[in-house]
Amino acid sequence: MSASISASTRPTLYTAPLSMFGMKVEIALREKGVDFERVSVPYSGENGYAPKHPVVLEANPKRQVPVLVHGELQLFDSSQIFEYLEDRWPLPNLWPGDISARALARQLELMADEVYFSQIIKLMGVQEAIEGRYAQEAIAISRAYYVQIEKRLCDKLFLAGDYCFADIAFFMAQIFGERMGAALTDETPRVAEWRTRMAARTTVRETLHPMIDFLDLNERFVPAFIRP
Ligand SMILES: N[C@@H](CCC(=O)N[C@@H](CS)C(=O)NCC(=O)O)C(=O)O
């Protein structure tokens, strides 16, 4: 089916201005120097992701972005797409070479999306009751996660040693954590330094640009550390 696809075939990324999962993929495409087309699907504060883009409906039974179309191949789920990017465009490597380090990096990537970010999703639904017990519990769990990452960064610049997909995932999730009330505190200075290093990358700055514009246009909070 995909025999005609090559690394030089231009992929198309279906994403949205506030899609943290879409931005994960976009940063990784840029890191790998892939020339891609970016399609922003309909999204608004009032209606959410509606109407659904026809390509998203065709490609993803979960009806979500990001979707990556490469030749005849249609892929969904940011972490699955990471695997494809690494296979199709191996350099620069965004997973560690060592098998154990790679397994650990994949765990960290999953933790960012499914353990840490699940607390941030809780906060999204309770912004009006941020002082309440439910929100405060999510904030406390998020801060405990920052402390874990702080320990991990005691002898490294990036989460798994060299910069990798796990850094991209946690960075994107933490931006939303910051926006939703689970801000970093003085307790985790290394995480703050890591975040500054991440925000300074050209690939990250280029990717965040449409989100910052969207938030500014809609008079919504933009954390200072992502401002150019
Ligand atoms: N696990 C998926 C999550 C994708 C996801 O939650 N996408 C959101 C936008 S960031 C979405 O499309 N939401 C619309 C919906 O669920 O209808 C991934 O990593 O791609």
The ligand as a MOL file (V3000), in Angstrom:
LIG
                    3D

  0  0  0     0  0            999 V3000
M  V30 BEGIN CTAB
M  V30 COUNTS 20 19 0 0 0
M  V30 BEGIN ATOM
M  V30 1 N -3.6770 10.4550 22.3720 0
M  V30 2 C -3.9830 11.3540 21.2860 0
M  V30 3 C -4.8170 12.5080 21.8440 0
M  V30 4 C -5.3540 13.4240 20.7420 0
M  V30 5 C -6.2770 14.4870 21.2760 0
M  V30 6 O -6.7250 14.4750 22.4290 0
M  V30 7 N -6.6060 15.4490 20.3820 0
M  V30 8 C -7.4800 16.5390 20.7330 0
M  V30 9 C -6.8290 17.8740 20.4190 0
M  V30 10 S -5.3210 18.1190 21.2990 0
M  V30 11 C -8.7380 16.4800 19.8790 0
M  V30 12 O -8.6670 16.3000 18.6830 0
M  V30 13 N -9.8880 16.6740 20.5050 0
M  V30 14 C -11.1400 16.7230 19.8520 0
M  V30 15 C -12.0430 15.5860 20.2220 0
M  V30 16 O -11.6720 14.7430 21.0590 0
M  V30 17 O -13.1470 15.5520 19.6670 0
M  V30 18 C -2.6880 11.8270 20.6340 0
M  V30 19 O -1.6180 11.6790 21.2410 0
M  V30 20 O -2.7270 12.2790 19.4860 0
M  V30 END ATOM
M  V30 BEGIN BOND
M  V30 1 1 1 2
M  V30 2 1 2 3
M  V30 3 1 2 18
M  V30 4 1 3 4
M  V30 5 1 4 5
M  V30 6 2 5 6
M  V30 7 1 5 7
M  V30 8 1 7 8
M  V30 9 1 8 9
M  V30 10 1 8 11
M  V30 11 1 9 10
M  V30 12 2 11 12
M  V30 13 1 11 13
M  V30 14 1 13 14
M  V30 15 1 14 15
M  V30 16 2 15 16
M  V30 17 1 15 17
M  V30 18 2 18 19
M  V30 19 1 18 20
M  V30 END BOND
M  V30 END CTAB
M  END
